[in-house]
Amino acid sequence: MEGTPIEVHQVIDHLFRRESGKVVALLARQFGFDKIDLAEDIVQEVMLKALAQWPGKSMPEDPARWMLATARNLAIDHLRRQSFLLKHSDEIADHFESLMRNEAFIPILSHEVEDDMLRMIFTCCHPILSRESQIALALRTLVGFSTRDIAAVLQQSEATVTKRIVRAKTKMREALVQFEVPSGTALEERSNAVANILYLMFSLGFRSGIKNDPLGKELCEDALRLTLIVASHPICERPMMHALVAIMYFQLARFDTRTTPGGDVIPVREQDRSRWDADMIAKGFAHLAKSAAGETITEYHLEAGILGCHCKAATYDETSWEEIVSLYDILITINDSELVHQAREFAVQEASLQN
């Protein structure tokens, strides 16, 4: 694959953002979550190799596979160096080398990679961490955000974010947290935390996008990608996860129509609906239908239903405001916040104008 230096750097940046989480998750499965820093260091070294080699040569036909193979070799080298420095028997490194030189270490089937990502999602959302630490760790480990990017998204200083991530990792190492998807009651409880973190990640990106922050849409897309992994996995599939996916598709469908080129906010009434992504809207309704399974109604169901009302209206005047009001009536019983009350009041006003 040929490319100009600019194109090569763009590919590397895309590769790091989209694939680094997969490599970190893969290495975490082999080494254990307590070696997460090693996994991240290896990913950084892979990127440095790409930056050094690719601009002067042809890029590999499959950059993601190259990344996995290079990470494997670097991990073997690290284990051998560590074994030598500690004067341990080479048996440790031999064991990992025999395992990692096996082609099975480079997952060919997507579900193998997704299983590791699923473990990482649930590990980052371990209940011993605060929600702030969970989101910082998830952005760093799953999405490949730099400390500076995380600080910008969370509106915190880089020093605060760095301390938060270091403390989170230390706390998890000391607690001997396993790199796994929990089972039984723990799975149900942590599924709620996972949904909450993914929803927050998406919301942060959606709000950042209003400021024409390029990280905004990328964060939304990353949150959707991770939520799809959870929602589509037999072990973790829950109606609320499909409702969450529907929310993300409905919101992303109109992402690019919310602001002018200058960054001014365009109200929903004035947005060009012909530019709303019809394919994303269709996927949103498909997941909304799947979320109807079961008897529990969550905030995600109701928010998805409200967004669906907007997305199915060909024009603003055709919006079914009475239906939206009825959904807000239920939502208030779950989330009695001022923001929800304000949104309901607006919907009531719009509904009165249609009568």
N, C-alpha and C positions, 0 to 999 in steps of 0.2 A: 504494500500500500504506500504510494508516494504521497508527499504532502509538503507544503511550504512550512517554514519554521513557525509561522503564526498558526497554521492549521494543526501542526503537530502539538503545539502547546495547548490548543483548544481540546484536542483529543485527550491529552494527558489530564487536563483539568477535569474533563467530563468523566474520564476513567476513575480518577481518584474519588470524585464525589459519588459516583454511582456504584463503584465496585469495591471500594476500600472496606466498607462494612462487611461485605461477603468474605473478604480475605481475613479480616480480623476475627469474624465469627468462626471461620474454618480453623484458624490457628488456635483459637480459644478452646475448640473442641479437642484438639490434639494435646495442648499443653495444660489446659485448665484455665479457668477465669483468673486465677491469681497471677497468671503470666500475661495479662492483658496489655501491660506496658510493652513487653517484648513484641507482642503481635503488632502493636501500633508502630513501634520503631521499625519493624521489618517492612511494613507498608510504606513508611516514609522513605526507606532505603530503596524500595522498588521504584518509587516515583523519581528519585534522584537518578537512578540508572536509566529510566526512560528519558528523562530530560537530557542526560548526557549522550545517549546513544541514538535516539530516534531522529533528531533534526538532521544528522549527517548521513542517515541511512534510511532504508525503506522501513516503514512501520510494519509490525507483524499483521498478518491477515486477521488474526483474532486477538486483539489487544487484551481482552479480559482473560483469556486462557494464558497468554504470555505472562500476565500479572500473577496469576495463581502459580504457574510453574516457577517463576523467578522467586516468588515468596517462599515456595517450598525449598528451593536450593539455598536461599539465604538462611532459612531456619535450620537446615542441616549444618551449614557452616558455623552458625552461632552455637549450636549444640556441641559441635566438635571443639570449638575454641573454649567453651565453658568447661567441657570435660577435661581438656588439657590443663587449663589454668587451675582447676580445683584438684588436679592430680587424681582424678577418679578413673576408673576403668573405662575403656572405650565402649564397654557393653551398653552403656546408656545411649550414647550417640548411635551405636550400631542398631539398637532397637528402633529408634526413631527414623534412622535412615532407611532401614528395610521397609518400614511402614510408609514413609513419605515418598520414597522413590517409586512406589507402586502407583500406577496410573489412576488407581481409585482415589488417590489423594486429590486429584484434579477432577472435581465433579463434572460429569458430562450431562447428567439429568438435572433439570432445573429444580426438581423437588428436593434433591440432595442439598443444594445450596440453600433453598428456602427453609429446610429443617434447621440448619445452623443459624440462619437469620432469626427464625422463630425462637430458638433458645436464647439468642442474644437479646431479643425484644423483652422476653419475660425476665431475663436476668437483670437487665437495666432497670426494670420496674419492681425490683425486690422491695418488699414492704419495710425493710430496715432503713431504707433511704427516704429522705423527705421528697416531696414532689419536685422542689426546685433542683435537688440533686439528681433525681431521676431524669428530668428533662435535659439537664446539662450533660449528663453521661450519655443519654440517648443521642443527642445531637453530635457529640464527639465520636462515639463508637459506631453508631448505626448509620449516620449520615455523612460522617467525615468532615464536619465543620471544624474550622480552626477555632482556637480560643477567642481570637478577635471577632470572628463571625458570630460565635455563640454570645459573646458579650453584647454585640450590636443587637441581636435578636431579643435577648433578655433585658436589654437596657441596663446592664451592669458593667462594672469595670472588669478589665481583663484579669486583674489580680484577684478579684472576688471569684470569678469563674474558675480560674486556675486552682485556687484553694478548695473550691467546692468539689471539683472533679477529683483532685488528689485525695481529699478526705473521704469521698464516696468509695474510691477504689480501696483505700486503706481499710475502711470499715468492712467492706465486703470480703477482703482477704482475711481479716481477723475473725470474721464470722464463718469462714470456710464455706462461703456461698457456692453452691454447685451450678455449673453451666448446664441448665436443663429447663424444660417446661414442667412445672409442678403438676401434681395430680390431685384428684379428689376435691375436697373443699378449698384447698390452697389454689388450685387452678381457677376455680370460680371467682375467688376473691381477687386474685392477681389479674384476671381477665378485665375486671373493672378498672384496675389501675392502668393496665395497658391501653384500654380504650381512652381513658382520661388523658394519658400522656400523648397519644397519637392525635387526639382531638385538639389538645393544646398546641402541639407542634403545628398542626394545620392552621389553627386560628392565628398563631403568631406570624406565620407566613402570609396569611390572607390580609392581616392588618398592615404588615410591612409593604405589601404590594401596592397599597394605596399611595405610599410615598415614592412609588416607582423604584423601590429597592429591588435590584435584580435577584437578591437572595430570597425575596418573598415567594415568587412563583416556584422556585426550585424547592423551597422548604415544603410548600403545599404538595408538590408532585412527589417528594420523598415520603411525606406522611401518607399519601394515598397508596404509594407502592408498598409500604410496610403494612398498612391496614389490610390491603388485599391479600398479603401473605397470611395474616392472621385469620381473616374472614373465610379464606378458601381452604384452610387446613382442617381435616376431619376432627382432630382432637380439640381444636379451639374455636371452631365455627359456632357463632352465637347469633341470634336474630339482631341483637344490638350492634354487632360488628357490621352486618349488612346495612343497617340504618346509618351507621357512621360512614361507610363507603358511599352511600347515596348522598349524604351531606356534602362530601368532598367532591363528588362528580358534579353535583348541581352548582356548587360554588365555583369550581374551576371552569365550568362551562361559560361563565360570564366574566372570568377574571380580567381579560384584556379590554373589556368594555366599560370598566368602572372609572377610568380616569382619562383625561385629555392628554395629548403628548406633553403638555406643560406640567402635568401632575395634578390638575384640578379634579376634584371628585365629581363624577357624573351621577346624579340621582337615578334610582331604578326606573322611575317614570320616563327619563330621557335617554336611557341606554338603548343602543341599536340592537334590537333583539335578533336581527338577521345575522348578526355576528356571534350570537351565542352558539356554542358548539353543540350541534344537534346530536352527534354521536355520544358525547359525554352525558347529555341529558337522557338519552335512551338507556345508557348503562346505569344511570342513577335510578331510573324508574324500575329497571330490572332488579337492582339490589333492594329497592324499597319494597318490591313485591316479596322478595325472600325474607325481609325483616318481619313480615306479617306472621311468620310461624311462631307458635308459642302464645302464651297469654299475658306476658309481661310487656308493659309499655314503658319505655324509657324516654328521657329527654331527647336522645338521639332520634327516636322514632318520630317524635312530635316536631322537632326542628326539620327533619327530612321531609315530613309531610307539608310543613309550611313552605319550605323552599320548592317542593314539587308543585304547589299551587302557583307559584310565580313562574316556574319553568314551563308549565303546560299552557299558560295564557299567551295567546299570539300577540296581544297588545296589553299595555298596562290597564286600560279600561276594562278589559275582559277578565281581569284577575278576580277570582272567587273570594272576595273579602269576608263574606259570611263564614265560609269554610275555614278561613284562616283564623277568624275570631274564635270559632269553636275549638280549634286546636290550641290556641293560646289559653282558653279557659281550662283545658286539661293541664297544660304545661304549668300554669300557675300553682296547681295543686302539688306539683313536684318541685318546682323552682320558683319560690315566691320572692323573686328579686325585683328591685326597682326597674332594672333594665327590661325585664319581661313585661312588667306592668306598663311601661312606656310604649313598648312595641305593640302590646294589645290595644292600648288606647288609640294609637295611630290607626290600627286596623279597624277599630270600631268607627272611627271618623270616616275612613274611606268607604266602609260598608254603608254608612248612612247616606253617603252621596250617591250610591247606586240605587237607593230605594226611592 
